[in-house]
Amino acid sequence: MKNNKLEIQPVMDALEVIGGKWKFPILYSLCSGKKRFKDLLEDIGKITPKMLSLELKDLEINGLVTRTAIATVPVTVEYEMTKYGTTLEPVLRHIQDWGKKHRARILKGSTVLN
Amino acid sequence: MKNNKLEIQPVMDALEVIGGKWKFPILYSLCSGKKRFKDLLEDIGKITPKMLSLELKDLEINGLVTRTAIATVPVTVEYEMTKYGTTLEPVLRHIQDWGKKHRARILKGSTVLN
């Protein structure tokens, strides 16, 4: 049991940084390259600009995303995954893959216990 | 962009079922075999019994976990991952692994942007 407890802590640690409703979708969107704020808004769909801004700041603080302001008129702000952020790509791809299979399962109407 | 939008939906779908603070740790705990309610409480540590109960019910509804009541005195309730639940094991192991590396990185004091 003690051993198991030790093993759960890293899962909790990871979720402190990448948990919540929006961080995975934001990071997933950035897997395909740098994006402007409004591109991210469009990609993710239901997120509010305020929430997106907060989530991006969190990801920036944790070294997963960089924010670059370009001196255009109006100013262009781009977000990009850091090298460290890209270490999450396998997790993101796995979750996406599982989500696809889960959707297929629901559409088949087989969400009852097996 | 449109293509990308299509790709993000499965991530959102997955998080509908396995998102939140507790579902990953609960599922991770059940990776090592069936557990009684109090074992799960002990494993996860900071969760309240009420929250654990709600989260387990959600996981049961989504076919990821089964609940078995055994007619002992007092009654023993065991939770176990379904075969479908085990399809999440690669995701859980990846997150755990990432959490370990993230902790090591924080302890080294290198959470600044790279």
gemmi code that builds the backbone of each chain (N, CA, C; Angstrom):
import gemmi

chains = {
    "A": [
        ("MET", (0.831, -1.214, 0.000), (0.000, 0.000, 0.000), (0.864, 1.262, 0.000)),
        ("LYS", (1.867, 1.230, 0.865), (2.753, 2.393, 0.953), (3.421, 2.678, -0.392)),
        ("ASN", (3.840, 1.593, -0.992), (4.472, 1.673, -2.287), (3.549, 2.313, -3.314)),
        ("ASN", (2.305, 1.841, -3.290), (1.294, 2.325, -4.205), (1.068, 3.824, -4.000)),
        ("LYS", (1.064, 4.252, -2.726), (0.853, 5.655, -2.402), (1.947, 6.501, -3.063)),
        ("LEU", (3.142, 6.021, -2.945), (4.272, 6.694, -3.574), (4.064, 6.820, -5.080)),
        ("GLU", (3.453, 5.825, -5.653), (3.262, 5.804, -7.086), (2.159, 6.753, -7.540)),
        ("ILE", (1.190, 7.015, -6.676), (0.077, 7.890, -7.067), (0.509, 9.358, -7.071)),
        ("GLN", (1.453, 9.724, -6.210), (1.852, 11.122, -6.101), (2.272, 11.755, -7.435)),
        ("PRO", (3.056, 11.041, -8.254), (3.413, 11.653, -9.552), (2.201, 11.949, -10.441)),
        ("VAL", (1.156, 11.116, -10.316), (-0.067, 11.367, -11.092), (-0.702, 12.674, -10.616)),
        ("MET", (-0.755, 12.853, -9.281), (-1.309, 14.092, -8.720), (-0.432, 15.294, -9.121)),
        ("ASP", (0.878, 15.087, -9.084), (1.817, 16.167, -9.463), (1.569, 16.614, -10.900)),
        ("ALA", (1.408, 15.633, -11.787), (1.175, 15.957, -13.199), (-0.131, 16.736, -13.348)),
        ("LEU", (-1.177, 16.294, -12.627), (-2.478, 16.947, -12.784), (-2.506, 18.366, -12.215)),
        ("GLU", (-1.606, 18.644, -11.273), (-1.485, 20.019, -10.763), (-1.131, 20.969, -11.912)),
        ("VAL", (-0.373, 20.455, -12.865), (0.158, 21.290, -13.953), (-0.699, 21.201, -15.219)),
        ("ILE", (-1.177, 19.999, -15.513), (-1.875, 19.809, -16.790), (-3.328, 19.367, -16.614)),
        ("GLY", (-3.817, 19.390, -15.348), (-5.207, 18.993, -15.101), (-6.182, 20.097, -15.482)),
        ("GLY", (-7.464, 19.852, -15.234), (-8.496, 20.824, -15.563), (-9.058, 20.563, -16.946)),
        ("LYS", (-10.061, 21.347, -17.272), (-10.829, 21.099, -18.502), (-10.087, 21.525, -19.769)),
        ("TRP", (-9.238, 22.546, -19.663), (-8.755, 23.186, -20.891), (-7.293, 22.956, -21.256)),
        ("LYS", (-6.467, 22.581, -20.281), (-5.022, 22.532, -20.578), (-4.667, 21.494, -21.631)),
        ("PHE", (-5.268, 20.322, -21.544), (-4.991, 19.316, -22.567), (-5.416, 19.799, -23.958)),
        ("PRO", (-6.650, 20.307, -24.115), (-7.020, 20.799, -25.450), (-6.110, 21.922, -25.960)),
        ("ILE", (-5.708, 22.836, -25.082), (-4.821, 23.925, -25.514), (-3.486, 23.345, -25.977)),
        ("LEU", (-2.921, 22.472, -25.158), (-1.629, 21.875, -25.512), (-1.755, 21.052, -26.787)),
        ("TYR", (-2.872, 20.359, -26.883), (-3.079, 19.553, -28.092), (-3.090, 20.446, -29.337)),
        ("SER", (-3.779, 21.574, -29.209), (-3.857, 22.502, -30.338), (-2.456, 23.006, -30.721)),
        ("LEU", (-1.609, 23.202, -29.714), (-0.263, 23.718, -29.977), (0.707, 22.650, -30.489)),
        ("CYS", (0.279, 21.384, -30.422), (1.111, 20.299, -30.985), (1.355, 20.516, -32.473)),
        ("SER", (0.375, 21.155, -33.140), (0.515, 21.308, -34.591), (1.244, 22.596, -34.975)),
        ("GLY", (1.855, 23.256, -33.991), (2.647, 24.442, -34.306), (2.167, 25.681, -33.571)),
        ("LYS", (2.903, 26.789, -33.723), (2.544, 28.000, -32.991), (1.205, 28.552, -33.460)),
        ("LYS", (0.503, 29.188, -32.537), (-0.833, 29.702, -32.827), (-1.005, 31.092, -32.238)),
        ("ARG", (-1.827, 31.895, -32.915), (-2.228, 33.163, -32.330), (-3.379, 32.928, -31.363)),
        ("PHE", (-3.573, 33.875, -30.471), (-4.628, 33.757, -29.454), (-5.964, 33.414, -30.093)),
        ("LYS", (-6.311, 34.137, -31.161), (-7.629, 33.916, -31.766), (-7.721, 32.557, -32.489)),
        ("ASP", (-6.580, 32.048, -32.937), (-6.580, 30.697, -33.526), (-6.903, 29.662, -32.454)),
        ("LEU", (-6.292, 29.858, -31.280), (-6.542, 28.939, -30.170), (-8.017, 28.989, -29.760)),
        ("LEU", (-8.548, 30.213, -29.684), (-9.966, 30.390, -29.335), (-10.841, 29.603, -30.298)),
        ("GLU", (-10.500, 29.697, -31.572), (-11.283, 29.044, -32.628), (-11.129, 27.520, -32.549)),
        ("ASP", (-9.898, 27.091, -32.340), (-9.626, 25.648, -32.248), (-10.433, 24.996, -31.136)),
        ("ILE", (-10.420, 25.643, -29.979), (-10.953, 24.991, -28.782), (-12.460, 25.175, -28.674)),
        ("GLY", (-12.939, 26.247, -29.283), (-14.384, 26.379, -29.423), (-15.108, 26.981, -28.237)),
        ("LYS", (-15.309, 26.194, -27.165), (-16.199, 26.681, -26.105), (-15.521, 27.543, -25.043)),
        ("ILE", (-14.226, 27.663, -25.073), (-13.518, 28.412, -24.022), (-13.741, 29.929, -24.195)),
        ("THR", (-13.834, 30.646, -23.059), (-13.959, 32.112, -23.136), (-12.554, 32.715, -23.267)),
        ("PRO", (-12.446, 33.929, -23.841), (-11.121, 34.560, -23.955), (-10.442, 34.714, -22.596)),
        ("LYS", (-11.226, 35.023, -21.575), (-10.657, 35.226, -20.236), (-10.045, 33.919, -19.718)),
        ("MET", (-10.798, 32.838, -19.877), (-10.317, 31.538, -19.409), (-9.087, 31.097, -20.206)),
        ("LEU", (-9.131, 31.302, -21.513), (-7.983, 30.922, -22.354), (-6.729, 31.674, -21.917)),
        ("SER", (-6.914, 32.959, -21.628), (-5.809, 33.793, -21.195), (-5.214, 33.284, -19.878)),
        ("LEU", (-6.090, 32.931, -18.931), (-5.634, 32.413, -17.634), (-4.893, 31.090, -17.794)),
        ("GLU", (-5.455, 30.215, -18.622), (-4.859, 28.896, -18.807), (-3.498, 29.007, -19.494)),
        ("LEU", (-3.405, 29.906, -20.472), (-2.130, 30.102, -21.163), (-1.070, 30.636, -20.202)),
        ("LYS", (-1.510, 31.526, -19.295), (-0.564, 32.077, -18.316), (-0.031, 30.966, -17.411)),
        ("ASP", (-0.934, 30.087, -16.973), (-0.530, 28.929, -16.151), (0.492, 28.058, -16.886)),
        ("LEU", (0.192, 27.796, -18.141), (1.080, 26.937, -18.938), (2.437, 27.610, -19.157)),
        ("GLU", (2.405, 28.941, -19.273), (3.639, 29.712, -19.448), (4.480, 29.652, -18.163)),
        ("ILE", (3.810, 29.839, -17.023), (4.498, 29.795, -15.718), (5.172, 28.442, -15.520)),
        ("ASN", (4.492, 27.387, -15.985), (5.050, 26.050, -15.798), (6.016, 25.625, -16.912)),
        ("GLY", (6.351, 26.569, -17.767), (7.398, 26.310, -18.761), (6.964, 25.434, -19.922)),
        ("LEU", (5.640, 25.315, -20.127), (5.154, 24.436, -21.198), (4.880, 25.193, -22.492)),
        ("VAL", (4.670, 26.507, -22.347), (4.271, 27.335, -23.491), (5.042, 28.657, -23.419)),
        ("THR", (5.417, 29.190, -24.580), (5.969, 30.556, -24.590), (5.001, 31.504, -25.291)),
        ("ARG", (5.043, 32.740, -24.889), (4.206, 33.786, -25.465), (5.135, 34.802, -26.106)),
        ("THR", (4.890, 35.098, -27.383), (5.728, 36.077, -28.078), (4.845, 37.178, -28.651)),
        ("ALA", (5.163, 38.428, -28.307), (4.416, 39.566, -28.865), (5.218, 40.136, -30.029)),
        ("ILE", (4.567, 40.233, -31.186), (5.242, 40.745, -32.387), (4.723, 42.146, -32.670)),
        ("ALA", (5.660, 43.072, -32.966), (5.313, 44.494, -33.081), (4.617, 44.843, -34.394)),
        ("THR", (3.499, 44.196, -34.648), (2.666, 44.565, -35.787), (1.609, 45.557, -35.297)),
        ("VAL", (0.805, 46.092, -36.217), (-0.304, 46.956, -35.809), (-1.615, 46.334, -36.312)),
        ("PRO", (-2.512, 45.836, -35.457), (-2.309, 45.710, -34.002), (-1.299, 44.615, -33.678)),
        ("VAL", (-0.828, 44.618, -32.442), (0.190, 43.670, -32.004), (-0.295, 42.217, -32.215)),
        ("THR", (0.611, 41.362, -32.662), (0.284, 39.939, -32.829), (0.907, 39.158, -31.668)),
        ("VAL", (0.111, 38.325, -31.029), (0.648, 37.510, -29.937), (0.590, 36.050, -30.345)),
        ("GLU", (1.729, 35.398, -30.286), (1.793, 33.993, -30.674), (2.175, 33.118, -29.487)),
        ("TYR", (1.585, 31.942, -29.464), (1.901, 30.975, -28.420), (2.518, 29.746, -29.064)),
        ("GLU", (3.495, 29.203, -28.372), (4.185, 28.045, -28.912), (4.564, 27.110, -27.769)),
        ("MET", (4.542, 25.819, -28.059), (4.988, 24.845, -27.070), (6.487, 24.960, -26.891)),
        ("THR", (6.945, 24.867, -25.654), (8.388, 24.801, -25.422), (8.843, 23.368, -25.695)),
        ("LYS", (10.144, 23.178, -25.689), (10.694, 21.828, -25.836), (10.158, 20.964, -24.691)),
        ("TYR", (10.078, 21.555, -23.527), (9.552, 20.820, -22.373), (8.085, 20.442, -22.595)),
        ("GLY", (7.322, 21.372, -23.155), (5.909, 21.090, -23.456), (5.743, 19.885, -24.376)),
        ("THR", (6.664, 19.770, -25.308), (6.545, 18.661, -26.271), (6.736, 17.289, -25.598)),
        ("THR", (7.279, 17.266, -24.375), (7.398, 15.973, -23.677), (6.021, 15.429, -23.322)),
        ("LEU", (4.991, 16.278, -23.427), (3.619, 15.819, -23.147), (2.932, 15.240, -24.375)),
        ("GLU", (3.563, 15.366, -25.535), (2.897, 14.906, -26.764), (2.416, 13.454, -26.714)),
        ("PRO", (3.236, 12.515, -26.204), (2.727, 11.134, -26.158), (1.454, 11.001, -25.308)),
        ("VAL", (1.401, 11.740, -24.191), (0.204, 11.711, -23.328), (-0.992, 12.249, -24.109)),
        ("LEU", (-0.778, 13.382, -24.790), (-1.862, 14.025, -25.535), (-2.381, 13.111, -26.649)),
        ("ARG", (-1.475, 12.466, -27.335), (-1.886, 11.576, -28.433), (-2.651, 10.363, -27.894)),
        ("HIS", (-2.205, 9.854, -26.756), (-2.904, 8.729, -26.142), (-4.326, 9.112, -25.734)),
        ("ILE", (-4.459, 10.295, -25.138), (-5.777, 10.746, -24.691), (-6.687, 10.966, -25.894)),
        ("GLN", (-6.130, 11.548, -26.934), (-6.917, 11.783, -28.137), (-7.391, 10.456, -28.729)),
        ("ASP", (-6.483, 9.521, -28.774), (-6.789, 8.202, -29.316), (-7.877, 7.519, -28.483)),
        ("TRP", (-7.737, 7.610, -27.178), (-8.735, 7.001, -26.297), (-10.095, 7.682, -26.490)),
        ("GLY", (-10.075, 9.005, -26.621), (-11.308, 9.761, -26.825), (-12.038, 9.347, -28.095)),
        ("LYS", (-11.262, 9.084, -29.148), (-11.857, 8.629, -30.413), (-12.553, 7.294, -30.221)),
        ("LYS", (-11.843, 6.385, -29.550), (-12.410, 5.049, -29.320), (-13.629, 5.126, -28.407)),
        ("HIS", (-13.556, 6.023, -27.424), (-14.681, 6.167, -26.496), (-15.919, 6.687, -27.222)),
        ("ARG", (-15.710, 7.652, -28.099), (-16.825, 8.194, -28.878), (-17.444, 7.089, -29.745)),
        ("ALA", (-16.607, 6.293, -30.375), (-17.105, 5.199, -31.222), (-17.935, 4.226, -30.377)),
        ("ARG", (-17.455, 3.976, -29.174), (-18.143, 3.059, -28.261), (-19.513, 3.617, -27.851)),
        ("ILE", (-19.542, 4.918, -27.555), (-20.814, 5.549, -27.165), (-21.799, 5.504, -28.334)),
        ("LEU", (-21.296, 5.792, -29.524), (-22.180, 5.798, -30.696), (-22.746, 4.409, -30.957)),
        ("LYS", (-21.974, 3.396, -30.563), (-22.465, 2.019, -30.687), (-23.444, 1.677, -29.562)),
        ("GLY", (-23.553, 2.570, -28.565), (-24.485, 2.335, -27.453), (-24.026, 1.260, -26.491)),
        ("SER", (-22.692, 1.150, -26.362), (-22.205, 0.086, -25.492), (-21.505, 0.629, -24.254)),
        ("THR", (-22.076, 1.672, -23.679), (-21.443, 2.232, -22.483), (-21.894, 1.537, -21.198)),
        ("VAL", (-22.725, 0.500, -21.327), (-23.091, -0.268, -20.121), (-21.853, -1.013, -19.623)),
        ("LEU", (-21.880, -1.416, -18.371), (-20.708, -2.094, -17.793), (-20.365, -3.343, -18.581)),
        ("ASN", (-19.058, -3.594, -18.671), (-18.673, -4.873, -19.270), (-17.872, -5.697, -18.272)),
    ],
    "B": [
        ("MET", (-7.106, 24.390, -40.272), (-7.750, 24.740, -38.985), (-8.968, 23.868, -38.704)),
        ("LYS", (-9.778, 23.695, -39.736), (-10.985, 22.879, -39.566), (-10.623, 21.453, -39.148)),
        ("ASN", (-9.596, 20.949, -39.806), (-9.109, 19.610, -39.528), (-8.683, 19.482, -38.075)),
        ("ASN", (-7.949, 20.519, -37.650), (-7.449, 20.548, -36.291), (-8.594, 20.528, -35.286)),
        ("LYS", (-9.660, 21.265, -35.615), (-10.832, 21.340, -34.745), (-11.411, 19.946, -34.534)),
        ("LEU", (-11.495, 19.221, -35.622), (-11.978, 17.849, -35.574), (-11.113, 16.997, -34.658)),
        ("GLU", (-9.825, 17.283, -34.686), (-8.900, 16.490, -33.897), (-8.979, 16.801, -32.408)),
        ("ILE", (-9.375, 18.013, -32.062), (-9.434, 18.375, -30.640), (-10.646, 17.744, -29.947)),
        ("GLN", (-11.728, 17.543, -30.698), (-12.942, 17.020, -30.073), (-12.728, 15.724, -29.290)),
        ("PRO", (-11.953, 14.751, -29.827), (-11.735, 13.528, -29.046), (-11.032, 13.782, -27.704)),
        ("VAL", (-10.168, 14.802, -27.674), (-9.501, 15.143, -26.408), (-10.547, 15.630, -25.407)),
        ("MET", (-11.466, 16.494, -25.897), (-12.544, 16.998, -25.034), (-13.455, 15.844, -24.591)),
        ("ASP", (-13.736, 14.946, -25.521), (-14.601, 13.794, -25.207), (-13.981, 12.950, -24.087)),
        ("ALA", (-12.681, 12.704, -24.222), (-11.994, 11.893, -23.206), (-12.056, 12.579, -21.845)),
        ("LEU", (-11.837, 13.915, -21.846), (-11.811, 14.638, -20.570), (-13.179, 14.721, -19.913)),
        ("GLU", (-14.237, 14.597, -20.711), (-15.595, 14.543, -20.142), (-15.718, 13.346, -19.195)),
        ("VAL", (-14.992, 12.277, -19.527), (-15.130, 11.016, -18.795), (-14.036, 10.840, -17.742)),
        ("ILE", (-12.822, 11.264, -18.087), (-11.695, 10.983, -17.192), (-11.007, 12.257, -16.698)),
        ("GLY", (-11.623, 13.423, -16.959), (-11.048, 14.683, -16.505), (-11.312, 14.909, -15.023)),
        ("GLY", (-10.893, 16.061, -14.546), (-11.077, 16.399, -13.137), (-9.866, 15.986, -12.321)),
        ("LYS", (-9.939, 16.330, -11.060), (-8.776, 16.166, -10.177), (-8.545, 14.718, -9.750)),
        ("TRP", (-9.636, 13.934, -9.647), (-9.519, 12.654, -8.939), (-9.583, 11.402, -9.801)),
        ("LYS", (-10.155, 11.496, -10.999), (-10.402, 10.259, -11.761), (-9.111, 9.549, -12.163)),
        ("PHE", (-8.129, 10.293, -12.587), (-6.853, 9.644, -12.937), (-6.236, 8.954, -11.714)),
        ("PRO", (-6.131, 9.658, -10.559), (-5.557, 8.961, -9.396), (-6.361, 7.719, -8.983)),
        ("ILE", (-7.696, 7.789, -9.041), (-8.519, 6.628, -8.676), (-8.231, 5.478, -9.635)),
        ("LEU", (-8.265, 5.780, -10.920), (-8.017, 4.728, -11.915), (-6.605, 4.187, -11.766)),
        ("TYR", (-5.679, 5.091, -11.491), (-4.311, 4.633, -11.330), (-4.202, 3.659, -10.157)),
        ("SER", (-4.878, 3.980, -9.074), (-4.864, 3.106, -7.902), (-5.448, 1.735, -8.241)),
        ("LEU", (-6.476, 1.722, -9.094), (-7.120, 0.449, -9.454), (-6.328, -0.354, -10.495)),
        ("CYS", (-5.298, 0.269, -11.074), (-4.431, -0.465, -12.012), (-3.770, -1.656, -11.319)),
        ("SER", (-3.526, -1.504, -10.007), (-2.804, -2.573, -9.308), (-3.753, -3.635, -8.740)),
        ("GLY", (-5.029, -3.583, -9.143), (-5.965, -4.635, -8.703), (-7.159, -4.078, -7.966)),
        ("LYS", (-8.118, -4.952, -7.628), (-9.336, -4.473, -6.968), (-9.029, -3.913, -5.579)),
        ("LYS", (-9.833, -2.945, -5.180), (-9.606, -2.255, -3.912), (-10.918, -2.036, -3.179)),
        ("ARG", (-10.849, -2.066, -1.849), (-12.010, -1.654, -1.072), (-12.043, -0.134, -0.984)),
        ("PHE", (-13.225, 0.379, -0.675), (-13.408, 1.833, -0.595), (-12.341, 2.472, 0.296)),
        ("LYS", (-12.133, 1.869, 1.471), (-11.188, 2.499, 2.404), (-9.731, 2.405, 1.912)),
        ("ASP", (-9.442, 1.380, 1.112), (-8.100, 1.295, 0.523), (-7.879, 2.440, -0.462)),
        ("LEU", (-8.933, 2.707, -1.236), (-8.838, 3.809, -2.201), (-8.661, 5.141, -1.474)),
        ("LEU", (-9.434, 5.319, -0.396), (-9.320, 6.549, 0.402), (-7.881, 6.734, 0.870)),
        ("GLU", (-7.303, 5.633, 1.344), (-5.943, 5.670, 1.877), (-4.922, 5.941, 0.767)),
        ("ASP", (-5.118, 5.260, -0.357), (-4.203, 5.425, -1.500), (-4.138, 6.875, -1.967)),
        ("ILE", (-5.320, 7.473, -2.084), (-5.395, 8.775, -2.757), (-5.102, 9.918, -1.788)),
        ("GLY", (-5.397, 9.646, -0.513), (-4.938, 10.587, 0.511), (-5.859, 11.755, 0.768)),
        ("LYS", (-5.878, 12.743, -0.109), (-6.571, 13.992, 0.247), (-8.052, 14.007, -0.118)),
        ("ILE", (-8.543, 12.998, -0.792), (-9.947, 13.003, -1.228), (-10.896, 12.736, -0.043)),
        ("THR", (-12.071, 13.378, -0.044), (-13.062, 13.112, 1.011), (-13.865, 11.870, 0.610)),
        ("PRO", (-14.451, 11.144, 1.609), (-15.252, 9.969, 1.266), (-16.406, 10.317, 0.317)),
        ("LYS", (-17.018, 11.479, 0.520), (-18.144, 11.881, -0.328), (-17.691, 12.052, -1.787)),
        ("MET", (-16.565, 12.726, -1.963), (-16.048, 12.953, -3.314), (-15.636, 11.633, -3.961)),
        ("LEU", (-14.979, 10.776, -3.188), (-14.562, 9.481, -3.724), (-15.774, 8.696, -4.202)),
        ("SER", (-16.818, 8.728, -3.397), (-18.050, 8.017, -3.737), (-18.658, 8.547, -5.043)),
        ("LEU", (-18.700, 9.865, -5.180), (-19.251, 10.481, -6.397), (-18.406, 10.130, -7.621)),
        ("GLU", (-17.096, 10.184, -7.462), (-16.189, 9.913, -8.584), (-16.298, 8.455, -9.010)),
        ("LEU", (-16.399, 7.547, -8.029), (-16.528, 6.125, -8.355), (-17.836, 5.857, -9.096)),
        ("LYS", (-18.897, 6.555, -8.675), (-20.191, 6.394, -9.354), (-20.088, 6.832, -10.813)),
        ("ASP", (-19.445, 7.957, -11.043), (-19.216, 8.442, -12.417), (-18.453, 7.404, -13.245)),
        ("LEU", (-17.396, 6.876, -12.656), (-16.557, 5.895, -13.368), (-17.351, 4.626, -13.651)),
        ("GLU", (-18.250, 4.273, -12.714), (-19.102, 3.090, -12.878), (-20.088, 3.321, -14.036)),
        ("ILE", (-20.713, 4.504, -14.038), (-21.671, 4.855, -15.096), (-21.016, 4.789, -16.471)),
        ("ASN", (-19.758, 5.202, -16.536), (-19.054, 5.197, -17.820), (-18.376, 3.867, -18.151)),
        ("GLY", (-18.669, 2.860, -17.338), (-18.198, 1.512, -17.662), (-16.721, 1.279, -17.426)),
        ("LEU", (-16.100, 2.144, -16.604), (-14.651, 2.003, -16.384), (-14.334, 1.202, -15.123)),
        ("VAL", (-15.309, 1.160, -14.213), (-15.104, 0.538, -12.901), (-16.356, -0.264, -12.535)),
        ("THR", (-16.180, -1.403, -11.872), (-17.349, -2.115, -11.322), (-17.305, -2.060, -9.796)),
        ("ARG", (-18.482, -2.105, -9.204), (-18.629, -2.074, -7.741), (-19.277, -3.397, -7.343)),
        ("THR", (-18.652, -4.104, -6.434), (-19.214, -5.376, -5.979), (-19.393, -5.334, -4.461)),
        ("ALA", (-20.620, -5.602, -4.017), (-20.875, -5.657, -2.571), (-20.840, -7.121, -2.138)),
        ("ILE", (-20.009, -7.431, -1.149), (-19.881, -8.808, -0.671), (-20.575, -8.907, 0.687)),
        ("ALA", (-21.374, -9.988, 0.856), (-22.237, -10.106, 2.042), (-21.471, -10.524, 3.295)),
        ("THR", (-20.497, -9.719, 3.681), (-19.810, -9.944, 4.953), (-20.493, -9.076, 6.005)),
        ("VAL", (-20.097, -9.201, 7.290), (-20.623, -8.293, 8.314), (-19.446, -7.534, 8.921)),
        ("PRO", (-19.332, -6.217, 8.733), (-20.180, -5.398, 7.848), (-19.890, -5.704, 6.371)),
        ("VAL", (-20.781, -5.241, 5.530), (-20.662, -5.500, 4.097), (-19.319, -4.964, 3.542)),
        ("THR", (-18.691, -5.727, 2.652), (-17.451, -5.288, 2.009), (-17.779, -4.818, 0.587)),
        ("VAL", (-17.305, -3.655, 0.229), (-17.544, -3.164, -1.130), (-16.205, -3.056, -1.845)),
        ("GLU", (-16.137, -3.734, -2.973), (-14.887, -3.726, -3.740), (-15.076, -3.043, -5.085)),
        ("TYR", (-14.033, -2.343, -5.506), (-14.046, -1.686, -6.817), (-12.956, -2.291, -7.679)),
        ("GLU", (-13.302, -2.454, -8.936), (-12.340, -3.058, -9.848), (-12.453, -2.385, -11.207)),
        ("MET", (-11.326, -2.285, -11.901), (-11.342, -1.756, -13.263), (-12.025, -2.763, -14.177)),
        ("THR", (-12.838, -2.278, -15.096), (-13.391, -3.174, -16.118), (-12.324, -3.382, -17.189)),
        ("LYS", (-12.615, -4.300, -18.093), (-11.698, -4.513, -19.216), (-11.571, -3.193, -20.003)),
        ("TYR", (-12.707, -2.495, -20.107), (-12.688, -1.216, -20.815), (-11.808, -0.204, -20.072)),
        ("GLY", (-11.909, -0.203, -18.745), (-11.084, 0.694, -17.935), (-9.595, 0.481, -18.175)),
        ("THR", (-9.226, -0.770, -18.378), (-7.794, -1.060, -18.570), (-7.259, -0.471, -19.884)),
        ("THR", (-8.151, -0.081, -20.795), (-7.669, 0.565, -22.029), (-7.029, 1.927, -21.715)),
        ("LEU", (-7.258, 2.429, -20.486), (-6.661, 3.707, -20.093), (-5.274, 3.556, -19.481)),
        ("GLU", (-4.872, 2.306, -19.235), (-3.591, 2.096, -18.548), (-2.403, 2.788, -19.215)),
        ("PRO", (-2.274, 2.717, -20.565), (-1.135, 3.417, -21.177), (-1.151, 4.920, -20.892)),
        ("VAL", (-2.352, 5.529, -20.901), (-2.468, 6.968, -20.603), (-2.013, 7.230, -19.165)),
        ("LEU", (-2.498, 6.388, -18.249), (-2.176, 6.574, -16.834), (-0.673, 6.431, -16.581)),
        ("ARG", (-0.071, 5.468, -17.223), (1.376, 5.245, -17.023), (2.188, 6.408, -17.608)),
        ("HIS", (1.721, 6.932, -18.739), (2.399, 8.081, -19.335), (2.318, 9.307, -18.424)),
        ("ILE", (1.132, 9.533, -17.859), (0.943, 10.694, -16.983), (1.798, 10.537, -15.729)),
        ("GLN", (1.822, 9.327, -15.181), (2.623, 9.077, -13.996), (4.103, 9.330, -14.293)),
        ("ASP", (4.519, 8.818, -15.426), (5.904, 8.968, -15.822), (6.264, 10.450, -15.999)),
        ("TRP", (5.362, 11.175, -16.638), (5.601, 12.600, -16.850), (5.650, 13.339, -15.512)),
        ("GLY", (4.729, 12.952, -14.598), (4.691, 13.565, -13.265), (6.001, 13.363, -12.512)),
        ("LYS", (6.578, 12.182, -12.654), (7.866, 11.891, -11.997), (8.952, 12.815, -12.523)),
        ("LYS", (8.982, 12.931, -13.868), (10.010, 13.774, -14.484), (9.795, 15.245, -14.129)),
        ("HIS", (8.522, 15.637, -14.067), (8.207, 17.032, -13.735), (8.663, 17.357, -12.310)),
        ("ARG", (8.415, 16.412, -11.388), (8.847, 16.616, -10.003), (10.370, 16.752, -9.938)),
        ("ALA", (11.069, 15.893, -10.666), (12.531, 15.941, -10.671), (12.999, 17.304, -11.197)),
        ("ARG", (12.298, 17.785, -12.223), (12.640, 19.081, -12.835), (12.435, 20.224, -11.848)),
        ("ILE", (11.302, 20.153, -11.106), (11.021, 21.204, -10.119), (12.067, 21.181, -9.015)),
        ("LEU", (12.410, 19.979, -8.573), (13.394, 19.873, -7.489), (14.763, 20.405, -7.919)),
        ("LYS", (15.007, 20.321, -9.207), (16.265, 20.880, -9.741), (16.175, 22.398, -9.924)),
        ("GLY", (14.948, 22.924, -9.762), (14.767, 24.373, -9.870), (14.812, 24.899, -11.283)),
        ("SER", (14.396, 24.043, -12.222), (14.495, 24.471, -13.622), (13.123, 24.656, -14.264)),
        ("THR", (12.183, 25.231, -13.516), (10.856, 25.422, -14.112), (10.747, 26.713, -14.910)),
        ("VAL", (11.841, 27.430, -15.003), (11.794, 28.626, -15.852), (11.639, 28.203, -17.310)),
        ("LEU", (11.213, 29.118, -18.119), (10.975, 28.805, -19.536), (12.249, 28.317, -20.208)),
        ("ASN", (12.080, 27.381, -21.111), (13.249, 26.962, -21.900), (12.975, 27.184, -23.377)),
    ],
}
model = gemmi.Model(1)
for chain_id, residues in chains.items():
    chain = gemmi.Chain(chain_id)
    for i, (resn, *xyz) in enumerate(residues, 1):
        res = gemmi.Residue()
        res.name, res.seqid = resn, gemmi.SeqId(i, " ")
        for name, pos in zip(("N", "CA", "C"), xyz):
            atom = gemmi.Atom()
            atom.name, atom.element = name, gemmi.Element(name[0])
            atom.pos, atom.b_iso = gemmi.Position(*pos), 0.0
            res.add_atom(atom)
        chain.add_residue(res)
    model.add_chain(chain)
structure = gemmi.Structure()
structure.add_model(model)
structure.setup_entities()
